[in-house]
Amino acid sequence: MKNVAARPFALFAAAALITGAALAQNSTSGATLMSSDATLIHALNTKSAAPGQIVTVQLTDSIRTPEGVELPHGTQLLGKIDTVEAAKDRGPAKLTLTFSQARLKDGKTLPVKATLVSFSSANDPAELPLPVSADGVFDQVAGAIGDTALHSAVKDDTSGTLTSKRGDIKLPEGTQFLVALDQAPSQTVSGAE
């Protein structure tokens, strides 16, 4: 059973959702987005990461897109690193990610638009899925994992930008993300490649 009351992070995520924007209709699909928990498959570190590098998270809950497409538990969200800036002399670091495909358990892929709502360490229990505004903007202050902060907006082309004011961003395997999903404008499902 998920215990939201025991987690300050859960309270922050709920506050971010409420203050980000009131629930609204998605301008492209006419429905509110839903969020789901996802787990980072491989560690990320701005010291060794490169633009274009593939990044994968796996849904720990099922989610239905506003268009009614069911993405079951275990679906992988495939993304890439858009930009990466490693820290120099304990200076700032930056990592921008975009998740644009969902790979179903049968290997088929579906274009999606994912927004990173929040993140936490692998040891934190999963977040409860919440509705997300189509105008939602999310700012998570540093502290969940080291000095790393998150900024994202549903309307942005990217899924989110992680920053650190002092040192490289180090996200271990198992890092938990709360992601909001919408189906991308091209709604073609393709077979496994």
N, C-alpha and C positions, 0 to 999 in steps of 0.2 A: 504494500500500500504506500502511496506517495504521501509524504508528510510536508506540505507546503509551509505550515506554521513554523517548523523547526529550521527553516532555511532563510536567512536574510536575503540570499540571492533570489529566491522565489518572490519575495516581497518587492525587490528591486524590479524584477521583470514585469510583475503586475503593474507597478507604478509607471514603468516606462510605457507599457501598453496604454494605460489610461491617459497619461500626459502626452504621449506621442500624438494622439488625435482620437477623437470620438469615433465609434464605429461608423463606417461609411460604405457606400457601394463602390466596388471596383469599377473604374471607368471603362475597362476593356471587356469585362465579363459580366458586370452587373451583380456581383455577389461579394460578400465579405470573405477575405482570405482566412484560412485556418493555419495554425502553427502546429508543429510536431517536433518531437525530440529527435536528434540525430547524433551519431557518434563518429568522430574522426577516425578513419581507418589507419592512416600512417602519420607519424609525427611531422610537424612543420617547424622550420627554424629559418629566420630571415638570413642567418649567416650562410646557409647552404642552399636556400631556395632560389629558383630561377623563374623569370616570366615564362608563361606557357606550360609550366609544370602542372601535371594532372593532380587534382585533389579530390578525394572521395570521402563522403560521409554516408552512414547507413541509418535509415529511419528505424527508431526503436518503437514507434507507434504507427498505426495506420492513419492515413489522412485522405480526405476527399478534396479534390480541387473544386473551385467554384463552378467549373463546367461539369462536375459530377464524376470525374475520373477517380477511381479508388487506387491509391498507392499503398499497398499493404506493408506491414512491418517487414523489415529486411530489404526494402527497396533501397537501392543505392542512388545517391545524388552525385552526379559527375560534374566536376568543375575544373577550373584552372586558376593559376595565379596570374592576375593581370599585371600588377606591379609589385616590385619588392625593393626595399631599400634597407640594406643591412646597417647596423649601428657602427659608427666609427668612434673609437675612444669613449665608449659608454654613452654615446650620443643617441639621438632619436632613431627609431626604426619604423618601417611601414610595410604593410602587407595587404593588398587588395585582392579579394577573391570573387569569382563569378561562378555560380552553379547554374547550369543551363540544360541539363538532361537528367531524367530519371531512368535508371535501368531496373526493370522489373525482374523478378526472380526467374522468369522464363527467358531472359536475355533480351527481350524487346526494349527499345528505348523510346522515350516520350520527351518532347521539348517542354521545359518548365522554366518559370521565372522564380527563383528562390531569393529570399531576403533573410539575412542573419539577424535575428531579433536579440539574442543574447548568447553568452557562452559561459561555461564553468568547467572546473576540473573534472577529471574522470571519476573522482571519489564522491562527487555530489550526486544525489538521487536525481532522476530525470524530472523535468518540468512538466506541468500539466498543460496539454494543448489549450490554446486560447484563441479567440477570434482576433484578427488583426485588421486594422483600418487600411484601405487602399491608399490613404495619405499618410500612413504611419512613418514616423521618424524615430529612430532608436539610438540612444547614446548611453553606453555602459561605461562607467568610470573604471579606472584601473583598480585591480584588487582581486578579481576572480582567479586570475593566473598571473602572478607576478605584477609587473608594471604595465600590463597590456590593457588597452581600452578599445572599445568598438564604436563605430559610427556606421549607420546604414539608414536607408530610406527605401520604401517600397517602390517609389517612382524612379529610383536610380537605375542605371543600366547594370551596375555591379551588384553583387550580393551583400557586400560590406567591406569596410576598411578597418583593419586592426592597427593600432599605433602603440608605440612605447616611447616615452620621453627619455628613458635611461636604459640603453642596452637592447640586444636583439630580442625579437619575439620568439618564444619557444612554446609551441603547443604540442604537448605529448599525445601519443596515440591514446585514443579513448576520450579526448576532450569532448565535452557535451555542448551541442549547439541547439538552440531553439530556432527553428526555421519556419518562415511563412512561405507557403507555396501557392503559385498560380500557374495555370497552364500557359505556355508561351503562345504567341499568335499563330505560329505554324503548328497545327495539331495533328501532325502525321506521326503514326507509330511505326518504327522501323524494326526489322529483325535484328538478331544478334549479329555482330560483326566479327 
